Amino acid sequence: MGEYFTLFIGAVLINNFVLTKFLGLCIFFGISKNLNASIGMGMAVTSVMTMSSILAWLVYNFVLEPFGLTFLSTIVFVVLVASFVQLLELIIKKQAPALYNMWGIYLLLIATNCIVLAVPLLNVENNHSFLLSIVFTIGSGLGFALAIILMASLREKLAYADVPKPLQGTGIAFILAGMLSLAFLGFSGML
Amino acid sequence: MNTAIMIIVVMVGVGAVFGFVLAFANKKFAMEVNPLIEEVEDILPKGQCGACGFAGCAKYAEAVVEDPEVAPNLCVPGKAAVAAKVAELTGKSAEAAEPHYAHLKCRGTKTAAAYAYEYQGVPDCAAAKLIQGGPKGCKFGCIGFGNCVAACPFEAMTMGDDGLPVVDKDKCTGCGKCASTCPQSIIELLPFTAKVAVSCSSHEKGADARKKCTAACLGCGLCMRGCTHEAIKIDKFLAVVDPSICKSCEEPTCFAKCPTKAIEAIVGAAKKEEQSA
């Protein structure tokens, strides 16, 4: 039990995927202009990550490892994640149009994003069991959601501030993300 | 050698499996999109203003093609031309909606209006309104930070130097985005047939209104008595014109006696009518 909790907190706060590992930055900076979109994106990424990493774990443990082809994991995971997201988009578009209207458009953005690929690769690297990899994935998704929601709230406030011309837009966003990252550094000694 | 074969087998295998799954899913979860919807969407002005009542031009195109109840003339910026084409494509009958334009009910410029305090906060009308109703003495008037100008999807509004927004009647499509954004709710949509308009929203008593703004409506009623068609009423010290009665007046005389010029004749109304006819 303790191990699961440690891993979860580690993924959310201490080794936050966006702020400590610097993954998923193009979604992070692209969507965080709008708070509602960010909440939707956070949920979308978490769900896609969970489902695709379960699939990746199954493929790794039942196909790649028995045949000693673990070196193929990167390329196989890429194919897996991309096809899976495409499949998900088709299904959601037909079965749940309301859900599709809410965050279907984000699916294309996260299809081959590094953050979705990183999770199965890290699970493989750390030899996580099935349950452990699910906990780790959900934790990383929630960590991403936390980071992007925080960033969006800050950026909406920033829209009223007097930013110097050369830094407006992406420039000040990067500086802000850097400060946020520094703040999260405070969690590093926690466990 | 064995490994090489296994690599090929696994890669081809995974690729093939997903290829088939996706091809199958594409067939099974296929959604038919009516090509007519795209044709209709092409004609719409695509300002995504929402005046039709739908969330964007694409949604309106979908609704007007699929739903027999949705009228083809709901696109306000599109005016008669778009309504006629949409009606032709969807096989529905159309009468063009009467064109409107945005009119600001305030003439409280920086010189005309008295200021209660100097505001140094966020340059946003809704934000300034939170601080005792705005920096002007008159709490009904235009706050002047341009939320309406920013909201206009057709760039028909600019902020004047005197602190009031200016509407370009040629570009204004009457979509109403500015009116719904204004936190004071002092932008109204007038038809181009309107002959006079009251440019004040103050419900203050005459003397108080005059102290707070030299261009205010005092509610004195001189316009009401000067109106030959009974189109004007005084509601809580503010004159209100009924545009449906007012438009039939050939020679308006109501505004002549106004002591503050809060009610004035509209210039250029006839010009626009000629353009859209």
Contacts between the chains, C-beta under 8 A, distances in Angstrom:
chain1	res1	chain2	res2	distance
A	59	B	14	7.4
A	63	B	10	6.5
A	63	B	14	7.6
A	64	B	10	7.2
A	67	B	6	5.1
A	67	B	10	6.5
A	68	B	3	7.1
A	68	B	6	7.6
A	69	B	3	7.5
A	69	B	6	6.0
A	69	B	7	6.3
A	69	B	10	5.6
A	72	B	7	6.5
A	72	B	10	6.4
A	72	B	11	7.0
A	75	B	11	7.5
A	76	B	10	7.3
A	76	B	11	7.5
A	76	B	14	5.7
A	79	B	14	5.9
A	79	B	15	6.5
A	79	B	18	6.5
A	80	B	14	7.2
A	80	B	18	7.4
A	83	B	18	3.9
A	83	B	21	7.2
A	83	B	22	6.0
A	86	B	22	6.0
A	87	B	21	6.4
A	87	B	22	6.1
A	87	B	25	5.5
A	90	B	22	7.7
A	90	B	25	5.0
A	90	B	26	6.4
A	90	B	29	4.6
A	91	B	25	6.9
A	91	B	29	5.9
A	93	B	29	7.0
A	93	B	31	6.3
A	94	B	29	4.1
A	94	B	30	7.8
A	94	B	31	5.8
A	95	B	29	7.6
A	160	B	122	4.8
A	160	B	123	7.8
A	160	B	124	6.8
A	160	B	127	7.9
